[in-house]
Amino acid sequence: MSRLNTEIKGKYRNRVLQVRLQKEIKTQKDLAGRTGIRQSILCDIESNKLFLSSIYALRIVEVLGCSIDDLYEKRI
């Protein structure tokens, strides 16, 4: 992994869980079915064990009807 990737991952966390619930999609299973992303991967993304890549972010944005900016939060 490059130094730049490590820096970016350290500065941001995702807000997928919060946005999913805000959009009234109650389960990871439902979001998985709509995005084509495996539920186990969504679980790791939502718990911030797996960094939200741009590929997954674009799929999620399409389904949730939000912006990419809505999915990321800068760590303090």
C-alpha positions as CSV (number, residue, x, y, z in Angstrom):
1,M,0.0,0.0,0.0
2,S,1.4,3.4,-0.9
3,R,2.1,6.1,1.6
4,L,-0.6,8.3,0.1
5,N,-3.2,5.6,0.5
6,T,-2.3,5.1,4.1
7,E,-2.5,8.9,4.8
8,I,-5.9,9.2,3.2
9,K,-7.3,6.2,5.1
10,G,-6.0,7.6,8.3
11,K,-7.7,11.0,7.7
12,Y,-11.2,9.8,6.7
13,R,-13.9,7.4,7.9
14,N,-17.1,6.6,6.2
15,R,-20.7,7.4,7.1
16,V,-22.4,4.6,5.2
17,L,-24.3,3.3,8.2
18,Q,-25.6,6.7,9.1
19,V,-26.7,7.6,5.6
20,R,-28.2,4.2,5.0
21,L,-30.4,4.5,8.1
22,Q,-31.2,8.1,7.2
23,K,-32.5,6.9,3.8
24,E,-34.6,4.3,5.7
25,I,-32.8,1.3,4.4
26,K,-32.9,-0.7,7.6
27,T,-30.6,-3.7,6.8
28,Q,-27.3,-4.3,5.2
29,K,-28.9,-7.2,3.4
30,D,-31.3,-4.8,1.6
31,L,-28.4,-2.4,0.7
32,A,-26.3,-5.4,-0.5
33,G,-29.1,-6.5,-2.8
34,R,-29.6,-3.1,-4.3
35,T,-25.9,-2.3,-4.8
36,G,-24.5,-5.8,-5.7
37,I,-22.0,-5.5,-2.9
38,R,-21.7,-8.5,-0.6
39,Q,-23.2,-8.1,2.8
40,S,-20.0,-9.1,4.5
41,I,-18.1,-6.4,2.7
42,L,-20.8,-3.8,3.7
43,C,-20.5,-5.0,7.3
44,D,-16.7,-4.3,7.2
45,I,-17.3,-0.9,5.5
46,E,-19.9,0.2,7.9
47,S,-17.7,-0.7,10.9
48,N,-14.8,1.0,9.2
49,K,-12.7,-2.2,9.1
50,L,-12.5,-1.8,5.3
51,F,-11.9,1.6,3.7
52,L,-14.7,2.7,1.4
53,S,-13.2,2.6,-2.1
54,S,-14.5,4.8,-4.8
55,I,-16.0,1.8,-6.7
56,Y,-18.2,0.9,-3.8
57,A,-18.9,4.5,-2.9
58,L,-20.3,5.1,-6.5
59,R,-22.6,2.1,-6.2
60,I,-23.8,3.2,-2.8
61,V,-24.4,6.8,-4.0
62,E,-26.4,5.6,-6.9
63,V,-28.7,3.6,-4.6
64,L,-28.9,6.0,-1.7
65,G,-29.3,9.1,-3.8
66,C,-26.7,11.1,-1.9
67,S,-23.4,12.7,-2.7
68,I,-20.0,11.1,-2.3
69,D,-19.2,13.8,0.2
70,D,-22.1,12.5,2.4
71,L,-20.3,9.2,2.7
72,Y,-17.0,10.4,4.1
73,E,-16.2,12.2,7.3
74,K,-12.8,13.8,8.2
75,R,-11.3,12.4,11.4
76,I,-10.4,15.0,14.0
